[in-house]
Amino acid sequence: MKEPRLQAKLSALRAEFCQAALWIDCIPLEKWTQAYDGGKRYGHMTINLAEYMNSILKGTRSLPIWALVRTTFQRTNSWFVEQGTKVASMIVGGHQFPKDLVASLRKNQQQSALCHVQRFNQDNTKFDVQEITSLHLRSRPMSFKVKLNEWWCDCGEFQAL
């Protein structure tokens, strides 16, 4: 949604639901809108839960309401049972984390080996991170300032994710 359309919707909300508008105005726009997020919506452009529920309920839209409710319950329940079984087998197998998370951690660990980290204070909360590979490929190495306590990096990726 673009800024003018969002502002129009917010104006309509303020006119009809004052209390809701007061509550939502306390939350910075960049935290919950795509119009003000600088092009980064935490790496996602959709609401995964809504898409997932749509995939579960595919083909049920024309059912009577009682059948729709029953189908929603049965399919959602089946999903929870299936996920619970997967988690139980992982725990029995001695896995601490899901496979995709372990793969992601390994990939990040490999990428971090290509960086040189310079600490700037005793608390170890401010760093200068320089890509080692960029020393050979570019005339100027890529370097980023990181402030862990402030959840900030001048590359912008830390804030986006």
N, C-alpha and C positions, 0 to 999 in steps of 0.2 A: 504494500500500500504506500502511495506517495504522500508527502507531507500535506499538501492541500486537502486531500481526501481524508487523511487522518484527523486533521484539525476540524473538518466539517463534522466528522463522526463524534469527536470529543465535544464539540459545541452542542450537538444534539443530545449527547449524554448529560451534559451539564444542565441543559434546559429541562430535561425530563426526570433525571435522577441526581439531585444535588449531593446527597450523601455519598453515592458511588463515585461521583466526580471528585469530591474532596479526598476520598480515599486514594483514588488512582493518581491524583495530582501529587501525592507524596512520593510516588515512585518515579525516578528519572526515566524520561522517554527512551533513552538509549538502552535501558535495561529490558524493555519489553516490546519495543516496536522495531520493525525492519526499516521504517522510514528514517529513523534517527540513529541507527546502529553503525553508521559509517561503512556499510556494505558487508559487515561481518555479523552474522547471526549465530555465533557459537558454532560455526562450521555447518549449520543446517539451514535450509530454506523452507522446511516443512515441519509440521508438528507430528513427530513419529507416532505418538500414541493414537492420534486421530486416524492416521493412515493405517495403523495396525488394526484398530477396531473396524475400520471400513473393510479391510481384507477378511476379518473374521465374519462379518455380517454380509459378505457378498452373496447376493441372491436371496436375501431375506426381506428386502424392502417392500415387496408386494404382499407379505404375509399379514394376517390379522394381528392386532397388537398383542394378544395373549401368546400367539405363536412366536412373534418377534422377541418378546421378553423371555420366553422359555428357551429359545434358540441362543439368545445372547448369554443367558446363564450357563447353558450346557457347554457352549463352545469356549467361553471364558474359563469355566471350571476345568475343562479338559486341558486347556493351556497351562493353568496353574499346576495341575497334577503332573503334566509332562515336564514342566520346568523343575518342579520339586524332585522328581525322579532323577533328572540330570544332575542336579546339585548334590543329591544324596550319593549318587555313584561317584561324583568327583571327590567328595569328602572321603568316602570309603577308599578311593584310589590314592588318597594322600595329596591331592591337588589343593593348593592354597588359593589359587586364583583361576578364573576361566581361561581357556586356551587363547582366545583372542586378546585378552589383556596381557598374558604372558608374551605373546608374539609382539604386541605393541611395545611392551617394556624392553624387550630385546632389541627391537629396531631403534628405539630411542637411545638405548645404551650404546649401540654401534655408532649412531650419529654423534653422540656426545664425545666419543673417543676422537673425533675429528675437530674438537674445539679446545682452545687454550683458555683457561679461566684465571683471571687476575682478581684477587680479593682487594677490596678498598677499605675495609674496616674490621675491627676486632670481633664484632658481633656476627660477621660473615653474612650480612644481609644485602650488601651492595657489591656487585661484580661487574667486570668488563669481560665479555665473552667474545673471543675472536676465532673465526673458522680457520683452522690450519690449512685446509685444502685451498682456501681462497688466497693464501699467501703466494702460491705458485701460479694460479690461474688469472689473477687480476693484478692490476698495478697497485690498487689500494685494497688491503684486506678488509673483509666484512667484519665489523666490530659492533657490538650492541651493549648498552648499559642495562643491567638488570637490578631491580630493587625488590627482593623477595617479600619483605614486610609490607610493601605497598602494592603487591601483586601487579607489578609494572615492568615492562620491557619496551625499549624504544623501537623494537622491530614491530610491535603491535600484536604479535601472535599470542603472547601470554594473556593479554587482556581479552582477546577474541575467544579464546578457548577456555 
